[in-house]
């Protein structure tokens, strides 16, 4: 399951489980700006620590 593919309704239903997937997020999706613990959950992942603001 990729977080990026979730629709609004799916997010609403699964929110309690999704929290566990993002709470320690180390990756961000460059396309969708979603964050996740595991890069497999995102479509264009990059490590947060590699990005400098
Ligand atoms: Zn994405």
mmCIF file of the protein (N, C-alpha, C, O) and its ligand, coordinates in Angstrom:
data_MODEL
# 
_entry.id   MODEL 
# 
loop_
_entity.id 
_entity.type 
_entity.pdbx_number_of_molecules 
1 polymer     1 
2 non-polymer 1 
# 
_entity_poly.entity_id                      1 
_entity_poly.type                           'polypeptide(L)' 
_entity_poly.nstd_linkage                   no 
_entity_poly.nstd_monomer                   no 
_entity_poly.pdbx_seq_one_letter_code       
;(UNK)(UNK)(UNK)(UNK)(UNK)(UNK)(UNK)(UNK)(UNK)(UNK)(UNK)(UNK)(UNK)(UNK)(UNK)(UNK)
(UNK)(UNK)(UNK)(UNK)(UNK)(UNK)(UNK)(UNK)(UNK)(UNK)(UNK)(UNK)(UNK)(UNK)(UNK)(UNK)
(UNK)(UNK)(UNK)(UNK)(UNK)(UNK)(UNK)(UNK)(UNK)(UNK)(UNK)(UNK)(UNK)(UNK)(UNK)(UNK)
(UNK)(UNK)(UNK)(UNK)(UNK)
;
_entity_poly.pdbx_seq_one_letter_code_can   XXXXXXXXXXXXXXXXXXXXXXXXXXXXXXXXXXXXXXXXXXXXXXXXXXXXX 
_entity_poly.pdbx_strand_id                 A 
# 
loop_
_entity_poly_seq.entity_id 
_entity_poly_seq.num 
_entity_poly_seq.mon_id 
_entity_poly_seq.hetero 
1 1  UNK n 
1 2  UNK n 
1 3  UNK n 
1 4  UNK n 
1 5  UNK n 
1 6  UNK n 
1 7  UNK n 
1 8  UNK n 
1 9  UNK n 
1 10 UNK n 
1 11 UNK n 
1 12 UNK n 
1 13 UNK n 
1 14 UNK n 
1 15 UNK n 
1 16 UNK n 
1 17 UNK n 
1 18 UNK n 
1 19 UNK n 
1 20 UNK n 
1 21 UNK n 
1 22 UNK n 
1 23 UNK n 
1 24 UNK n 
1 25 UNK n 
1 26 UNK n 
1 27 UNK n 
1 28 UNK n 
1 29 UNK n 
1 30 UNK n 
1 31 UNK n 
1 32 UNK n 
1 33 UNK n 
1 34 UNK n 
1 35 UNK n 
1 36 UNK n 
1 37 UNK n 
1 38 UNK n 
1 39 UNK n 
1 40 UNK n 
1 41 UNK n 
1 42 UNK n 
1 43 UNK n 
1 44 UNK n 
1 45 UNK n 
1 46 UNK n 
1 47 UNK n 
1 48 UNK n 
1 49 UNK n 
1 50 UNK n 
1 51 UNK n 
1 52 UNK n 
1 53 UNK n 
# 
loop_
_struct_asym.id 
_struct_asym.entity_id 
A 1 
B 2 
# 
loop_
_chem_comp.id 
_chem_comp.type 
_chem_comp.mon_nstd_flag 
UNK 'L-peptide linking' . 
ZN  non-polymer         . 
# 
_pdbx_entity_nonpoly.entity_id   2 
_pdbx_entity_nonpoly.name        ? 
_pdbx_entity_nonpoly.comp_id     ZN 
# 
_pdbx_nonpoly_scheme.asym_id         B 
_pdbx_nonpoly_scheme.entity_id       2 
_pdbx_nonpoly_scheme.mon_id          ZN 
_pdbx_nonpoly_scheme.ndb_seq_num     1 
_pdbx_nonpoly_scheme.pdb_seq_num     101 
_pdbx_nonpoly_scheme.auth_seq_num    101 
_pdbx_nonpoly_scheme.pdb_mon_id      ZN 
_pdbx_nonpoly_scheme.auth_mon_id     ZN 
_pdbx_nonpoly_scheme.pdb_strand_id   A 
_pdbx_nonpoly_scheme.pdb_ins_code    . 
# 
loop_
_atom_site.group_PDB 
_atom_site.id 
_atom_site.type_symbol 
_atom_site.label_atom_id 
_atom_site.label_alt_id 
_atom_site.label_comp_id 
_atom_site.label_asym_id 
_atom_site.label_entity_id 
_atom_site.label_seq_id 
_atom_site.pdbx_PDB_ins_code 
_atom_site.Cartn_x 
_atom_site.Cartn_y 
_atom_site.Cartn_z 
_atom_site.occupancy 
_atom_site.B_iso_or_equiv 
_atom_site.pdbx_formal_charge 
_atom_site.auth_seq_id 
_atom_site.auth_comp_id 
_atom_site.auth_asym_id 
_atom_site.auth_atom_id 
_atom_site.pdbx_PDB_model_num 
ATOM   1   N  N  . UNK A 1 1  ? 0.839   -1.203 0.000  1.00 0.00 ? 1   UNK A N  1 
ATOM   2   C  CA . UNK A 1 1  ? 0.000   0.000  0.000  1.00 0.00 ? 1   UNK A CA 1 
ATOM   3   C  C  . UNK A 1 1  ? 0.871   1.249  0.000  1.00 0.00 ? 1   UNK A C  1 
ATOM   4   O  O  . UNK A 1 1  ? 1.745   1.401  0.853  1.00 0.00 ? 1   UNK A O  1 
ATOM   5   N  N  . UNK A 1 2  ? 0.644   2.106  -0.915 1.00 0.00 ? 2   UNK A N  1 
ATOM   6   C  CA . UNK A 1 2  ? 1.350   3.377  -0.928 1.00 0.00 ? 2   UNK A CA 1 
ATOM   7   C  C  . UNK A 1 2  ? 0.455   4.462  -0.349 1.00 0.00 ? 2   UNK A C  1 
ATOM   8   O  O  . UNK A 1 2  ? -0.704  4.608  -0.736 1.00 0.00 ? 2   UNK A O  1 
ATOM   9   N  N  . UNK A 1 3  ? 1.002   5.202  0.562  1.00 0.00 ? 3   UNK A N  1 
ATOM   10  C  CA . UNK A 1 3  ? 0.225   6.280  1.171  1.00 0.00 ? 3   UNK A CA 1 
ATOM   11  C  C  . UNK A 1 3  ? -0.242  7.267  0.104  1.00 0.00 ? 3   UNK A C  1 
ATOM   12  O  O  . UNK A 1 3  ? -1.324  7.845  0.203  1.00 0.00 ? 3   UNK A O  1 
ATOM   13  N  N  . UNK A 1 4  ? 0.585   7.445  -0.907 1.00 0.00 ? 4   UNK A N  1 
ATOM   14  C  CA . UNK A 1 4  ? 0.278   8.410  -1.961 1.00 0.00 ? 4   UNK A CA 1 
ATOM   15  C  C  . UNK A 1 4  ? -0.993  8.064  -2.724 1.00 0.00 ? 4   UNK A C  1 
ATOM   16  O  O  . UNK A 1 4  ? -1.648  8.946  -3.281 1.00 0.00 ? 4   UNK A O  1 
ATOM   17  N  N  . UNK A 1 5  ? -1.337  6.800  -2.750 1.00 0.00 ? 5   UNK A N  1 
ATOM   18  C  CA . UNK A 1 5  ? -2.486  6.371  -3.541 1.00 0.00 ? 5   UNK A CA 1 
ATOM   19  C  C  . UNK A 1 5  ? -3.807  6.441  -2.786 1.00 0.00 ? 5   UNK A C  1 
ATOM   20  O  O  . UNK A 1 5  ? -4.874  6.261  -3.373 1.00 0.00 ? 5   UNK A O  1 
ATOM   21  N  N  . UNK A 1 6  ? -3.735  6.699  -1.508 1.00 0.00 ? 6   UNK A N  1 
ATOM   22  C  CA . UNK A 1 6  ? -4.954  6.710  -0.707 1.00 0.00 ? 6   UNK A CA 1 
ATOM   23  C  C  . UNK A 1 6  ? -5.871  7.876  -1.080 1.00 0.00 ? 6   UNK A C  1 
ATOM   24  O  O  . UNK A 1 6  ? -5.425  9.002  -1.300 1.00 0.00 ? 6   UNK A O  1 
ATOM   25  N  N  . UNK A 1 7  ? -7.138  7.570  -1.140 1.00 0.00 ? 7   UNK A N  1 
ATOM   26  C  CA . UNK A 1 7  ? -8.137  8.603  -1.386 1.00 0.00 ? 7   UNK A CA 1 
ATOM   27  C  C  . UNK A 1 7  ? -8.649  9.127  -0.045 1.00 0.00 ? 7   UNK A C  1 
ATOM   28  O  O  . UNK A 1 7  ? -8.429  8.523  1.005  1.00 0.00 ? 7   UNK A O  1 
ATOM   29  N  N  . UNK A 1 8  ? -9.324  10.244 -0.111 1.00 0.00 ? 8   UNK A N  1 
ATOM   30  C  CA . UNK A 1 8  ? -9.806  10.879 1.124  1.00 0.00 ? 8   UNK A CA 1 
ATOM   31  C  C  . UNK A 1 8  ? -10.563 9.907  2.027  1.00 0.00 ? 8   UNK A C  1 
ATOM   32  O  O  . UNK A 1 8  ? -10.310 9.832  3.230  1.00 0.00 ? 8   UNK A O  1 
ATOM   33  N  N  . UNK A 1 9  ? -11.491 9.169  1.431  1.00 0.00 ? 9   UNK A N  1 
ATOM   34  C  CA . UNK A 1 9  ? -12.314 8.261  2.227  1.00 0.00 ? 9   UNK A CA 1 
ATOM   35  C  C  . UNK A 1 9  ? -11.477 7.154  2.859  1.00 0.00 ? 9   UNK A C  1 
ATOM   36  O  O  . UNK A 1 9  ? -11.728 6.734  3.989  1.00 0.00 ? 9   UNK A O  1 
ATOM   37  N  N  . UNK A 1 10 ? -10.473 6.687  2.107  1.00 0.00 ? 10  UNK A N  1 
ATOM   38  C  CA . UNK A 1 10 ? -9.610  5.628  2.625  1.00 0.00 ? 10  UNK A CA 1 
ATOM   39  C  C  . UNK A 1 10 ? -8.771  6.141  3.789  1.00 0.00 ? 10  UNK A C  1 
ATOM   40  O  O  . UNK A 1 10 ? -8.539  5.429  4.765  1.00 0.00 ? 10  UNK A O  1 
ATOM   41  N  N  . UNK A 1 11 ? -8.334  7.353  3.674  1.00 0.00 ? 11  UNK A N  1 
ATOM   42  C  CA . UNK A 1 11 ? -7.547  7.948  4.750  1.00 0.00 ? 11  UNK A CA 1 
ATOM   43  C  C  . UNK A 1 11 ? -8.405  8.044  6.012  1.00 0.00 ? 11  UNK A C  1 
ATOM   44  O  O  . UNK A 1 11 ? -7.956  7.731  7.115  1.00 0.00 ? 11  UNK A O  1 
ATOM   45  N  N  . UNK A 1 12 ? -9.614  8.472  5.826  1.00 0.00 ? 12  UNK A N  1 
ATOM   46  C  CA . UNK A 1 12 ? -10.524 8.650  6.960  1.00 0.00 ? 12  UNK A CA 1 
ATOM   47  C  C  . UNK A 1 12 ? -10.740 7.322  7.694  1.00 0.00 ? 12  UNK A C  1 
ATOM   48  O  O  . UNK A 1 12 ? -10.698 7.261  8.923  1.00 0.00 ? 12  UNK A O  1 
ATOM   49  N  N  . UNK A 1 13 ? -10.970 6.269  6.918  1.00 0.00 ? 13  UNK A N  1 
ATOM   50  C  CA . UNK A 1 13 ? -11.224 4.947  7.500  1.00 0.00 ? 13  UNK A CA 1 
ATOM   51  C  C  . UNK A 1 13 ? -10.015 4.374  8.232  1.00 0.00 ? 13  UNK A C  1 
ATOM   52  O  O  . UNK A 1 13 ? -10.152 3.740  9.278  1.00 0.00 ? 13  UNK A O  1 
ATOM   53  N  N  . UNK A 1 14 ? -8.829  4.606  7.670  1.00 0.00 ? 14  UNK A N  1 
ATOM   54  C  CA . UNK A 1 14 ? -7.626  3.943  8.173  1.00 0.00 ? 14  UNK A CA 1 
ATOM   55  C  C  . UNK A 1 14 ? -6.752  4.825  9.054  1.00 0.00 ? 14  UNK A C  1 
ATOM   56  O  O  . UNK A 1 14 ? -5.647  4.428  9.423  1.00 0.00 ? 14  UNK A O  1 
ATOM   57  N  N  . UNK A 1 15 ? -7.221  5.982  9.385  1.00 0.00 ? 15  UNK A N  1 
ATOM   58  C  CA . UNK A 1 15 ? -6.375  6.945  10.087 1.00 0.00 ? 15  UNK A CA 1 
ATOM   59  C  C  . UNK A 1 15 ? -5.623  6.376  11.285 1.00 0.00 ? 15  UNK A C  1 
ATOM   60  O  O  . UNK A 1 15 ? -4.425  6.624  11.425 1.00 0.00 ? 15  UNK A O  1 
ATOM   61  N  N  . UNK A 1 16 ? -6.294  5.621  12.154 1.00 0.00 ? 16  UNK A N  1 
ATOM   62  C  CA . UNK A 1 16 ? -5.553  5.090  13.313 1.00 0.00 ? 16  UNK A CA 1 
ATOM   63  C  C  . UNK A 1 16 ? -4.354  4.238  12.916 1.00 0.00 ? 16  UNK A C  1 
ATOM   64  O  O  . UNK A 1 16 ? -3.311  4.295  13.568 1.00 0.00 ? 16  UNK A O  1 
ATOM   65  N  N  . UNK A 1 17 ? -4.492  3.450  11.852 1.00 0.00 ? 17  UNK A N  1 
ATOM   66  C  CA . UNK A 1 17 ? -3.370  2.628  11.402 1.00 0.00 ? 17  UNK A CA 1 
ATOM   67  C  C  . UNK A 1 17 ? -2.322  3.467  10.680 1.00 0.00 ? 17  UNK A C  1 
ATOM   68  O  O  . UNK A 1 17 ? -1.124  3.202  10.779 1.00 0.00 ? 17  UNK A O  1 
ATOM   69  N  N  . UNK A 1 18 ? -2.782  4.472  9.960  1.00 0.00 ? 18  UNK A N  1 
ATOM   70  C  CA . UNK A 1 18 ? -1.856  5.312  9.198  1.00 0.00 ? 18  UNK A CA 1 
ATOM   71  C  C  . UNK A 1 18 ? -0.929  6.104  10.112 1.00 0.00 ? 18  UNK A C  1 
ATOM   72  O  O  . UNK A 1 18 ? 0.224   6.372  9.772  1.00 0.00 ? 18  UNK A O  1 
ATOM   73  N  N  . UNK A 1 19 ? -1.450  6.471  11.269 1.00 0.00 ? 19  UNK A N  1 
ATOM   74  C  CA . UNK A 1 19 ? -0.635  7.232  12.219 1.00 0.00 ? 19  UNK A CA 1 
ATOM   75  C  C  . UNK A 1 19 ? 0.655   6.481  12.539 1.00 0.00 ? 19  UNK A C  1 
ATOM   76  O  O  . UNK A 1 19 ? 1.723   7.083  12.653 1.00 0.00 ? 19  UNK A O  1 
ATOM   77  N  N  . UNK A 1 20 ? 0.545   5.162  12.681 1.00 0.00 ? 20  UNK A N  1 
ATOM   78  C  CA . UNK A 1 20 ? 1.722   4.350  12.992 1.00 0.00 ? 20  UNK A CA 1 
ATOM   79  C  C  . UNK A 1 20 ? 2.743   4.349  11.858 1.00 0.00 ? 20  UNK A C  1 
ATOM   80  O  O  . UNK A 1 20 ? 3.932   4.121  12.081 1.00 0.00 ? 20  UNK A O  1 
ATOM   81  N  N  . UNK A 1 21 ? 2.274   4.601  10.657 1.00 0.00 ? 21  UNK A N  1 
ATOM   82  C  CA . UNK A 1 21 ? 3.170   4.584  9.490  1.00 0.00 ? 21  UNK A CA 1 
ATOM   83  C  C  . UNK A 1 21 ? 3.879   5.913  9.262  1.00 0.00 ? 21  UNK A C  1 
ATOM   84  O  O  . UNK A 1 21 ? 4.863   5.983  8.526  1.00 0.00 ? 21  UNK A O  1 
ATOM   85  N  N  . UNK A 1 22 ? 3.377   6.955  9.893  1.00 0.00 ? 22  UNK A N  1 
ATOM   86  C  CA . UNK A 1 22 ? 3.949   8.285  9.651  1.00 0.00 ? 22  UNK A CA 1 
ATOM   87  C  C  . UNK A 1 22 ? 4.555   8.938  10.897 1.00 0.00 ? 22  UNK A C  1 
ATOM   88  O  O  . UNK A 1 22 ? 5.261   9.942  10.800 1.00 0.00 ? 22  UNK A O  1 
ATOM   89  N  N  . UNK A 1 23 ? 4.272   8.361  12.059 1.00 0.00 ? 23  UNK A N  1 
ATOM   90  C  CA . UNK A 1 23 ? 4.640   9.015  13.323 1.00 0.00 ? 23  UNK A CA 1 
ATOM   91  C  C  . UNK A 1 23 ? 6.142   9.260  13.455 1.00 0.00 ? 23  UNK A C  1 
ATOM   92  O  O  . UNK A 1 23 ? 6.572   10.250 14.047 1.00 0.00 ? 23  UNK A O  1 
ATOM   93  N  N  . UNK A 1 24 ? 6.931   8.342  12.894 1.00 0.00 ? 24  UNK A N  1 
ATOM   94  C  CA . UNK A 1 24 ? 8.383   8.505  12.924 1.00 0.00 ? 24  UNK A CA 1 
ATOM   95  C  C  . UNK A 1 24 ? 8.919   8.708  11.507 1.00 0.00 ? 24  UNK A C  1 
ATOM   96  O  O  . UNK A 1 24 ? 9.960   8.165  11.135 1.00 0.00 ? 24  UNK A O  1 
ATOM   97  N  N  . UNK A 1 25 ? 8.201   9.481  10.748 1.00 0.00 ? 25  UNK A N  1 
ATOM   98  C  CA . UNK A 1 25 ? 8.515   9.646  9.336  1.00 0.00 ? 25  UNK A CA 1 
ATOM   99  C  C  . UNK A 1 25 ? 9.939   10.080 9.056  1.00 0.00 ? 25  UNK A C  1 
ATOM   100 O  O  . UNK A 1 25 ? 10.414  11.083 9.589  1.00 0.00 ? 25  UNK A O  1 
ATOM   101 N  N  . UNK A 1 26 ? 10.606  9.325  8.227  1.00 0.00 ? 26  UNK A N  1 
ATOM   102 C  CA . UNK A 1 26 ? 11.976  9.655  7.815  1.00 0.00 ? 26  UNK A CA 1 
ATOM   103 C  C  . UNK A 1 26 ? 12.065  9.927  6.329  1.00 0.00 ? 26  UNK A C  1 
ATOM   104 O  O  . UNK A 1 26 ? 13.104  10.356 5.828  1.00 0.00 ? 26  UNK A O  1 
ATOM   105 N  N  . UNK A 1 27 ? 10.980  9.678  5.631  1.00 0.00 ? 27  UNK A N  1 
ATOM   106 C  CA . UNK A 1 27 ? 10.948  9.891  4.185  1.00 0.00 ? 27  UNK A CA 1 
ATOM   107 C  C  . UNK A 1 27 ? 9.792   10.806 3.819  1.00 0.00 ? 27  UNK A C  1 
ATOM   108 O  O  . UNK A 1 27 ? 8.738   10.792 4.454  1.00 0.00 ? 27  UNK A O  1 
ATOM   109 N  N  . UNK A 1 28 ? 10.014  11.594 2.789  1.00 0.00 ? 28  UNK A N  1 
ATOM   110 C  CA . UNK A 1 28 ? 8.946   12.457 2.285  1.00 0.00 ? 28  UNK A CA 1 
ATOM   111 C  C  . UNK A 1 28 ? 8.786   12.205 0.794  1.00 0.00 ? 28  UNK A C  1 
ATOM   112 O  O  . UNK A 1 28 ? 9.759   11.928 0.092  1.00 0.00 ? 28  UNK A O  1 
ATOM   113 N  N  . UNK A 1 29 ? 7.562   12.303 0.323  1.00 0.00 ? 29  UNK A N  1 
ATOM   114 C  CA . UNK A 1 29 ? 7.308   12.144 -1.099 1.00 0.00 ? 29  UNK A CA 1 
ATOM   115 C  C  . UNK A 1 29 ? 7.494   13.499 -1.789 1.00 0.00 ? 29  UNK A C  1 
ATOM   116 O  O  . UNK A 1 29 ? 6.875   14.496 -1.417 1.00 0.00 ? 29  UNK A O  1 
ATOM   117 N  N  . UNK A 1 30 ? 8.364   13.504 -2.801 1.00 0.00 ? 30  UNK A N  1 
ATOM   118 C  CA . UNK A 1 30 ? 8.663   14.754 -3.502 1.00 0.00 ? 30  UNK A CA 1 
ATOM   119 C  C  . UNK A 1 30 ? 7.492   15.216 -4.353 1.00 0.00 ? 30  UNK A C  1 
ATOM   120 O  O  . UNK A 1 30 ? 7.415   16.383 -4.737 1.00 0.00 ? 30  UNK A O  1 
ATOM   121 N  N  . UNK A 1 31 ? 6.587   14.302 -4.644 1.00 0.00 ? 31  UNK A N  1 
ATOM   122 C  CA . UNK A 1 31 ? 5.453   14.641 -5.489 1.00 0.00 ? 31  UNK A CA 1 
ATOM   123 C  C  . UNK A 1 31 ? 4.224   15.026 -4.665 1.00 0.00 ? 31  UNK A C  1 
ATOM   124 O  O  . UNK A 1 31 ? 3.524   15.989 -4.978 1.00 0.00 ? 31  UNK A O  1 
ATOM   125 N  N  . UNK A 1 32 ? 3.977   14.249 -3.598 1.00 0.00 ? 32  UNK A N  1 
ATOM   126 C  CA . UNK A 1 32 ? 2.732   14.406 -2.841 1.00 0.00 ? 32  UNK A CA 1 
ATOM   127 C  C  . UNK A 1 32 ? 2.919   15.075 -1.481 1.00 0.00 ? 32  UNK A C  1 
ATOM   128 O  O  . UNK A 1 32 ? 1.947   15.458 -0.832 1.00 0.00 ? 32  UNK A O  1 
ATOM   129 N  N  . UNK A 1 33 ? 4.166   15.211 -1.059 1.00 0.00 ? 33  UNK A N  1 
ATOM   130 C  CA . UNK A 1 33 ? 4.493   15.807 0.233  1.00 0.00 ? 33  UNK A CA 1 
ATOM   131 C  C  . UNK A 1 33 ? 3.884   15.016 1.393  1.00 0.00 ? 33  UNK A C  1 
ATOM   132 O  O  . UNK A 1 33 ? 3.531   15.585 2.426  1.00 0.00 ? 33  UNK A O  1 
ATOM   133 N  N  . UNK A 1 34 ? 3.769   13.716 1.212  1.00 0.00 ? 34  UNK A N  1 
ATOM   134 C  CA . UNK A 1 34 ? 3.354   12.859 2.320  1.00 0.00 ? 34  UNK A CA 1 
ATOM   135 C  C  . UNK A 1 34 ? 4.605   12.299 2.975  1.00 0.00 ? 34  UNK A C  1 
ATOM   136 O  O  . UNK A 1 34 ? 5.639   12.136 2.327  1.00 0.00 ? 34  UNK A O  1 
ATOM   137 N  N  . UNK A 1 35 ? 4.502   12.008 4.254  1.00 0.00 ? 35  UNK A N  1 
ATOM   138 C  CA . UNK A 1 35 ? 5.651   11.540 5.026  1.00 0.00 ? 35  UNK A CA 1 
ATOM   139 C  C  . UNK A 1 35 ? 5.377   10.127 5.521  1.00 0.00 ? 35  UNK A C  1 
ATOM   140 O  O  . UNK A 1 35 ? 4.237   9.781  5.832  1.00 0.00 ? 35  UNK A O  1 
ATOM   141 N  N  . UNK A 1 36 ? 6.449   9.295  5.594  1.00 0.00 ? 36  UNK A N  1 
ATOM   142 C  CA . UNK A 1 36 ? 6.284   7.923  6.051  1.00 0.00 ? 36  UNK A CA 1 
ATOM   143 C  C  . UNK A 1 36 ? 7.554   7.400  6.705  1.00 0.00 ? 36  UNK A C  1 
ATOM   144 O  O  . UNK A 1 36 ? 8.649   7.910  6.471  1.00 0.00 ? 36  UNK A O  1 
ATOM   145 N  N  . UNK A 1 37 ? 7.384   6.373  7.530  1.00 0.00 ? 37  UNK A N  1 
ATOM   146 C  CA . UNK A 1 37 ? 8.512   5.699  8.162  1.00 0.00 ? 37  UNK A CA 1 
ATOM   147 C  C  . UNK A 1 37 ? 9.314   4.903  7.139  1.00 0.00 ? 37  UNK A C  1 
ATOM   148 O  O  . UNK A 1 37 ? 10.528  4.744  7.273  1.00 0.00 ? 37  UNK A O  1 
ATOM   149 N  N  . UNK A 1 38 ? 8.620   4.404  6.116  1.00 0.00 ? 38  UNK A N  1 
ATOM   150 C  CA . UNK A 1 38 ? 9.211   3.490  5.141  1.00 0.00 ? 38  UNK A CA 1 
ATOM   151 C  C  . UNK A 1 38 ? 9.048   4.070  3.738  1.00 0.00 ? 38  UNK A C  1 
ATOM   152 O  O  . UNK A 1 38 ? 7.954   4.484  3.355  1.00 0.00 ? 38  UNK A O  1 
ATOM   153 N  N  . UNK A 1 39 ? 10.136  4.098  2.976  1.00 0.00 ? 39  UNK A N  1 
ATOM   154 C  CA . UNK A 1 39 ? 10.063  4.695  1.643  1.00 0.00 ? 39  UNK A CA 1 
ATOM   155 C  C  . UNK A 1 39 ? 9.165   3.915  0.696  1.00 0.00 ? 39  UNK A C  1 
ATOM   156 O  O  . UNK A 1 39 ? 8.715   4.446  -0.320 1.00 0.00 ? 39  UNK A O  1 
ATOM   157 N  N  . UNK A 1 40 ? 8.904   2.653  1.029  1.00 0.00 ? 40  UNK A N  1 
ATOM   158 C  CA . UNK A 1 40 ? 8.034   1.842  0.179  1.00 0.00 ? 40  UNK A CA 1 
ATOM   159 C  C  . UNK A 1 40 ? 6.601   2.373  0.143  1.00 0.00 ? 40  UNK A C  1 
ATOM   160 O  O  . UNK A 1 40 ? 5.822   2.025  -0.744 1.00 0.00 ? 40  UNK A O  1 
ATOM   161 N  N  . UNK A 1 41 ? 6.274   3.193  1.089  1.00 0.00 ? 41  UNK A N  1 
ATOM   162 C  CA . UNK A 1 41 ? 4.911   3.706  1.195  1.00 0.00 ? 41  UNK A CA 1 
ATOM   163 C  C  . UNK A 1 41 ? 4.672   4.933  0.318  1.00 0.00 ? 41  UNK A C  1 
ATOM   164 O  O  . UNK A 1 41 ? 3.540   5.398  0.184  1.00 0.00 ? 41  UNK A O  1 
ATOM   165 N  N  . UNK A 1 42 ? 5.739   5.451  -0.274 1.00 0.00 ? 42  UNK A N  1 
ATOM   166 C  CA . UNK A 1 42 ? 5.633   6.691  -1.042 1.00 0.00 ? 42  UNK A CA 1 
ATOM   167 C  C  . UNK A 1 42 ? 6.002   6.470  -2.508 1.00 0.00 ? 42  UNK A C  1 
ATOM   168 O  O  . UNK A 1 42 ? 6.745   5.540  -2.823 1.00 0.00 ? 42  UNK A O  1 
ATOM   169 N  N  . UNK A 1 43 ? 5.490   7.318  -3.411 1.00 0.00 ? 43  UNK A N  1 
ATOM   170 C  CA . UNK A 1 43 ? 5.755   7.123  -4.836 1.00 0.00 ? 43  UNK A CA 1 
ATOM   171 C  C  . UNK A 1 43 ? 7.064   7.757  -5.291 1.00 0.00 ? 43  UNK A C  1 
ATOM   172 O  O  . UNK A 1 43 ? 7.711   7.246  -6.206 1.00 0.00 ? 43  UNK A O  1 
ATOM   173 N  N  . UNK A 1 44 ? 7.463   8.868  -4.663 1.00 0.00 ? 44  UNK A N  1 
ATOM   174 C  CA . UNK A 1 44 ? 8.726   9.538  -5.011 1.00 0.00 ? 44  UNK A CA 1 
ATOM   175 C  C  . UNK A 1 44 ? 9.485   9.872  -3.727 1.00 0.00 ? 44  UNK A C  1 
ATOM   176 O  O  . UNK A 1 44 ? 9.691   11.041 -3.402 1.00 0.00 ? 44  UNK A O  1 
ATOM   177 N  N  . UNK A 1 45 ? 9.895   8.841  -3.011 1.00 0.00 ? 45  UNK A N  1 
ATOM   178 C  CA . UNK A 1 45 ? 10.477  9.083  -1.686 1.00 0.00 ? 45  UNK A CA 1 
ATOM   179 C  C  . UNK A 1 45 ? 11.887  9.658  -1.723 1.00 0.00 ? 45  UNK A C  1 
ATOM   180 O  O  . UNK A 1 45 ? 12.681  9.372  -2.619 1.00 0.00 ? 45  UNK A O  1 
ATOM   181 N  N  . UNK A 1 46 ? 12.163  10.471 -0.724 1.00 0.00 ? 46  UNK A N  1 
ATOM   182 C  CA . UNK A 1 46 ? 13.526  10.946 -0.476 1.00 0.00 ? 46  UNK A CA 1 
ATOM   183 C  C  . UNK A 1 46 ? 13.655  11.104 1.035  1.00 0.00 ? 46  UNK A C  1 
ATOM   184 O  O  . UNK A 1 46 ? 12.694  11.455 1.719  1.00 0.00 ? 46  UNK A O  1 
ATOM   185 N  N  . UNK A 1 47 ? 14.857  10.839 1.545  1.00 0.00 ? 47  UNK A N  1 
ATOM   186 C  CA . UNK A 1 47 ? 15.051  10.950 2.989  1.00 0.00 ? 47  UNK A CA 1 
ATOM   187 C  C  . UNK A 1 47 ? 14.931  12.403 3.415  1.00 0.00 ? 47  UNK A C  1 
ATOM   188 O  O  . UNK A 1 47 ? 15.494  13.301 2.788  1.00 0.00 ? 47  UNK A O  1 
ATOM   189 N  N  . UNK A 1 48 ? 14.193  12.615 4.482  1.00 0.00 ? 48  UNK A N  1 
ATOM   190 C  CA . UNK A 1 48 ? 14.011  13.974 4.993  1.00 0.00 ? 48  UNK A CA 1 
ATOM   191 C  C  . UNK A 1 48 ? 15.348  14.621 5.330  1.00 0.00 ? 48  UNK A C  1 
ATOM   192 O  O  . UNK A 1 48 ? 15.559  15.807 5.077  1.00 0.00 ? 48  UNK A O  1 
ATOM   193 N  N  . UNK A 1 49 ? 16.249  13.827 5.904  1.00 0.00 ? 49  UNK A N  1 
ATOM   194 C  CA . UNK A 1 49 ? 17.523  14.392 6.347  1.00 0.00 ? 49  UNK A CA 1 
ATOM   195 C  C  . UNK A 1 49 ? 18.410  14.838 5.181  1.00 0.00 ? 49  UNK A C  1 
ATOM   196 O  O  . UNK A 1 49 ? 19.385  15.565 5.368  1.00 0.00 ? 49  UNK A O  1 
ATOM   197 N  N  . UNK A 1 50 ? 18.047  14.382 3.962  1.00 0.00 ? 50  UNK A N  1 
ATOM   198 C  CA . UNK A 1 50 ? 18.841  14.786 2.790  1.00 0.00 ? 50  UNK A CA 1 
ATOM   199 C  C  . UNK A 1 50 ? 18.373  16.132 2.237  1.00 0.00 ? 50  UNK A C  1 
ATOM   200 O  O  . UNK A 1 50 ? 19.007  16.709 1.354  1.00 0.00 ? 50  UNK A O  1 
ATOM   201 N  N  . UNK A 1 51 ? 17.267  16.613 2.766  1.00 0.00 ? 51  UNK A N  1 
ATOM   202 C  CA . UNK A 1 51 ? 16.718  17.871 2.272  1.00 0.00 ? 51  UNK A CA 1 
ATOM   203 C  C  . UNK A 1 51 ? 17.076  18.991 3.244  1.00 0.00 ? 51  UNK A C  1 
ATOM   204 O  O  . UNK A 1 51 ? 16.846  18.894 4.449  1.00 0.00 ? 51  UNK A O  1 
ATOM   205 N  N  . UNK A 1 52 ? 17.634  20.029 2.696  1.00 0.00 ? 52  UNK A N  1 
ATOM   206 C  CA . UNK A 1 52 ? 17.963  21.183 3.528  1.00 0.00 ? 52  UNK A CA 1 
ATOM   207 C  C  . UNK A 1 52 ? 17.096  22.360 3.121  1.00 0.00 ? 52  UNK A C  1 
ATOM   208 O  O  . UNK A 1 52 ? 17.014  22.740 1.953  1.00 0.00 ? 52  UNK A O  1 
ATOM   209 N  N  . UNK A 1 53 ? 16.462  22.913 4.122  1.00 0.00 ? 53  UNK A N  1 
ATOM   210 C  CA . UNK A 1 53 ? 15.566  24.020 3.841  1.00 0.00 ? 53  UNK A CA 1 
ATOM   211 C  C  . UNK A 1 53 ? 16.306  25.332 3.808  1.00 0.00 ? 53  UNK A C  1 
ATOM   212 O  O  . UNK A 1 53 ? 15.698  26.378 3.581  1.00 0.00 ? 53  UNK A O  1 
HETATM 213 ZN ZN . ZN  B 2 .  ? 3.740   10.404 -3.643 1.00 0.00 ? 101 ZN  A ZN 1 
# 
